[in-house]
Amino acid sequence: MDEQTYGALGNPGMGFFAMLVVGVLAGWIAEKITESRHGLFTNLLVGIAGSFVGGKLAELLNVPVFGFFRTLVAAVIGAVLVLWIWRQVRGRPPGY
């Protein structure tokens, strides 16, 4: 596939709005997994950061990530990693 067949953030068929939906969902799911308490905006930011982290991790591991479900799974994994790293840096216990 050439570059023109890819949508937003390198995902085929995923436009900007779909990536926002994936970001919000990934942030919310990661919030539930890590037992955190965040608002919608923070979930969106965590989910978007997680989609980048998860996408890069999948790329490094040669795991193809395309379509809504696989993109969501990669974003959730990335978002959980982002929250874990954030807690390590900030020294906050789970639940914050």
Secondary structure as GFF3:
##gff-version 3
##sequence-region A 1 96
A	DSSP	three_ten_helix	3	5	.	.	.	ID=ss1
A	DSSP	three_ten_helix	8	10	.	.	.	ID=ss2
A	DSSP	alpha_helix	16	33	.	.	.	ID=ss3
A	DSSP	alpha_helix	40	60	.	.	.	ID=ss4
A	DSSP	alpha_helix	67	90	.	.	.	ID=ss5
###
